[in-house]
Amino acid sequence: MEATTYNYKVVRQFAIMTVVWGIVGMLVGVTLAAQLIWPELTYGIEWLSYGRLRPLHTNAVIFAFGGSGLFAVSYYIVQRTCQVRLWAEKLAAFTFWGWMAVIVLAAITLPMGYTSSKEYAELEWPIDILITLVWVAYALVFFGTIAKRKTKHIYVSNWFFGAYILTIAILHIVNNAEIPIALFGGSLFKSYSAYAGVQ
């Protein structure tokens, strides 16, 4: 019987970036804590103000650190428990580079003040579209790998990751339904919630 070789490249990339983004997110958190003691720590630079860095900190810790860790673990587990390589490896590579692009764009736009002003969903609509594309690719890779598995049953860990992928997809799409005002002659990076006035 031939031994299965697994795609550890994308797993390793996500694992390394989990550590990198964890350090970055926590350094931003330490800076924020220091600003509470020394408000002039950042010399009044607008894009380093508390109000601009706090969303960056939460997004870095939740999505960059936590998200990268979940990508790494789910890609590792689905391969090992299904005893097959990841389905559509180029698509798996796209999920890595696309997710890193989302994180870098968030790190640029949030301190600049481009935000939809919704807690934990601050990113503006062009970045939300990229998140959706990456997440759909992630779902295809994950469920495609399960579909071609060599094992008869599906391990409980894969049920968890499958539920998590579907739940986040629904949550992201519904929570981030926005109307870009660029469609009406406004700024490219500004939108209003589709539920404005209902909240």
C-alpha positions as CSV (number, residue, x, y, z in Angstrom):
1,M,0.0,0.0,0.0
2,E,1.3,3.4,-1.0
3,A,1.8,5.9,1.8
4,T,-0.1,9.2,1.5
5,T,1.9,12.4,1.3
6,Y,0.2,15.4,2.7
7,N,0.3,19.1,1.8
8,Y,2.1,20.6,4.8
9,K,3.2,23.7,3.0
10,V,0.0,25.6,3.4
11,V,-0.4,24.3,7.0
12,R,3.2,25.5,7.8
13,Q,2.5,28.9,6.2
14,F,-0.6,29.4,8.3
15,A,1.1,28.2,11.4
16,I,4.0,30.5,11.0
17,M,1.8,33.5,10.3
18,T,-0.3,32.5,13.4
19,V,2.8,33.2,15.5
20,V,3.7,36.4,13.6
21,W,0.2,37.9,13.8
22,G,-0.1,36.8,17.4
23,I,3.0,38.8,18.3
24,V,1.9,41.8,16.2
25,G,-1.6,41.8,17.7
26,M,-0.3,41.6,21.2
27,L,2.3,44.4,20.6
28,V,-0.6,46.6,19.4
29,G,-2.4,45.6,22.6
30,V,0.6,46.6,24.8
31,T,0.8,49.9,22.9
32,L,-2.9,50.5,23.7
33,A,-2.5,49.6,27.3
34,A,0.5,52.0,27.5
35,Q,-1.6,54.8,25.9
36,L,-4.0,54.5,28.8
37,I,-1.2,55.5,31.1
38,W,0.6,57.8,28.8
39,P,-1.9,59.3,26.4
40,E,0.7,61.3,24.5
41,L,2.8,58.2,23.8
42,T,2.2,58.3,20.1
43,Y,2.8,62.1,19.9
44,G,-0.8,62.8,18.8
45,I,-0.4,61.0,15.4
46,E,-3.9,60.5,14.3
47,W,-3.5,57.0,12.8
48,L,-1.8,55.8,16.0
49,S,-4.6,57.1,18.3
50,Y,-6.4,54.8,20.7
51,G,-9.6,54.9,18.6
52,R,-7.8,53.8,15.5
53,L,-5.5,51.1,17.0
54,R,-8.2,49.4,19.1
55,P,-10.1,47.9,16.1
56,L,-6.7,47.0,14.6
57,H,-5.8,45.1,17.8
58,T,-9.1,43.2,18.0
59,N,-9.0,42.3,14.3
60,A,-5.4,41.3,14.5
61,V,-5.9,39.0,17.4
62,I,-9.2,37.5,16.3
63,F,-8.8,37.3,12.5
64,A,-5.1,37.3,11.9
65,F,-4.0,35.3,14.9
66,G,-7.1,33.2,15.5
67,G,-8.1,32.8,11.9
68,S,-4.7,31.8,10.7
69,G,-4.5,29.2,13.5
70,L,-7.9,27.7,12.6
71,F,-6.9,27.5,8.9
72,A,-3.7,25.7,9.9
73,V,-5.3,23.3,12.2
74,S,-8.3,22.5,10.0
75,Y,-6.1,21.9,6.9
76,Y,-3.8,19.6,9.0
77,I,-6.7,17.6,10.6
78,V,-8.8,17.2,7.4
79,Q,-5.8,15.7,5.6
80,R,-4.8,13.4,8.4
81,T,-8.2,12.1,9.3
82,C,-9.4,11.7,5.7
83,Q,-6.0,10.2,4.7
84,V,-5.8,12.2,1.5
85,R,-4.0,15.4,0.3
86,L,-5.9,18.7,0.3
87,W,-8.2,18.9,-2.7
88,A,-7.4,21.8,-5.1
89,E,-4.0,22.7,-3.7
90,K,-3.8,25.9,-5.8
91,L,-7.0,27.0,-4.2
92,A,-5.6,26.2,-0.8
93,A,-2.6,28.4,-1.6
94,F,-5.1,31.1,-2.6
95,T,-6.7,30.9,0.8
96,F,-3.3,31.6,2.4
97,W,-2.4,34.5,0.2
98,G,-5.9,35.9,0.1
99,W,-6.2,35.8,3.9
100,M,-2.9,37.5,4.3
101,A,-4.0,40.2,1.8
102,V,-7.2,40.7,4.0
103,I,-5.0,41.1,7.1
104,V,-2.6,43.5,5.5
105,L,-5.5,45.6,4.0
106,A,-7.1,45.7,7.5
107,A,-3.7,46.8,9.0
108,I,-3.6,49.7,6.5
109,T,-7.3,50.8,6.3
110,L,-8.2,50.6,10.0
111,P,-5.6,53.1,11.2
112,M,-6.5,55.3,8.3
113,G,-10.0,55.5,9.6
114,Y,-11.8,53.5,6.9
115,T,-14.3,51.5,8.9
116,S,-17.9,50.5,8.7
117,S,-18.1,51.2,12.5
118,K,-19.6,47.8,13.4
119,E,-17.8,46.0,16.2
120,Y,-15.7,43.0,14.9
121,A,-17.0,43.8,11.4
122,E,-15.2,47.1,10.8
123,L,-13.7,46.3,7.4
124,E,-15.1,48.2,4.5
125,W,-17.0,46.5,1.6
126,P,-14.1,45.9,-0.8
127,I,-12.2,43.9,1.9
128,D,-15.5,42.1,2.8
129,I,-15.8,40.9,-0.8
130,L,-12.2,39.5,-0.6
131,I,-13.0,37.8,2.7
132,T,-16.0,36.2,1.1
133,L,-14.0,34.9,-1.9
134,V,-11.3,33.5,0.4
135,W,-13.9,31.9,2.6
136,V,-15.7,30.2,-0.3
137,A,-12.4,28.9,-1.5
138,Y,-11.7,27.6,2.0
139,A,-15.0,25.8,2.1
140,L,-14.4,24.3,-1.3
141,V,-10.9,23.0,-0.3
142,F,-12.2,21.6,3.0
143,F,-15.3,19.9,1.8
144,G,-13.6,18.8,-1.4
145,T,-11.0,17.0,0.7
146,I,-13.7,15.3,2.8
147,A,-15.5,14.3,-0.4
148,K,-12.4,12.4,-1.7
149,R,-11.5,10.8,1.7
150,K,-10.2,7.3,2.0
151,T,-11.9,6.6,5.3
152,K,-15.5,5.5,5.6
153,H,-16.6,7.8,8.4
154,I,-16.1,11.5,9.0
155,Y,-14.2,12.3,12.2
156,V,-16.0,14.6,14.7
157,S,-13.3,17.2,14.3
158,N,-14.2,17.6,10.7
159,W,-17.9,18.0,11.6
160,F,-16.8,20.8,14.0
161,F,-14.7,22.5,11.3
162,G,-17.4,22.1,8.7
163,A,-20.0,23.6,11.0
164,Y,-17.6,26.5,11.8
165,I,-16.9,27.2,8.1
166,L,-20.7,27.3,7.3
167,T,-21.6,29.4,10.4
168,I,-18.9,32.0,9.7
169,A,-19.9,32.2,6.1
170,I,-23.5,32.9,7.0
171,L,-22.6,35.3,9.8
172,H,-20.2,37.2,7.6
173,I,-22.5,37.6,4.6
174,V,-25.5,38.6,6.7
175,N,-23.7,40.8,9.2
176,N,-21.7,42.6,6.5
177,A,-24.6,43.3,4.0
178,E,-23.7,46.9,3.0
179,I,-24.6,49.4,0.4
180,P,-21.4,51.1,-1.0
181,I,-22.1,54.8,-1.5
182,A,-19.6,54.8,-4.4
183,L,-22.6,53.5,-6.4
184,F,-24.2,56.9,-5.8
185,G,-21.2,59.1,-6.5
186,G,-19.7,58.9,-3.0
187,S,-16.4,57.7,-1.6
188,L,-15.1,54.3,-2.8
189,F,-14.3,53.1,0.8
190,K,-17.6,54.1,2.4
191,S,-20.7,52.1,2.8
192,Y,-23.8,52.0,5.0
193,S,-25.3,48.9,6.6
194,A,-28.2,47.4,4.6
195,Y,-30.0,47.3,8.0
196,A,-29.5,51.1,8.8
197,G,-32.5,52.4,10.6
198,V,-33.6,49.0,11.7
199,Q,-31.1,48.6,14.6
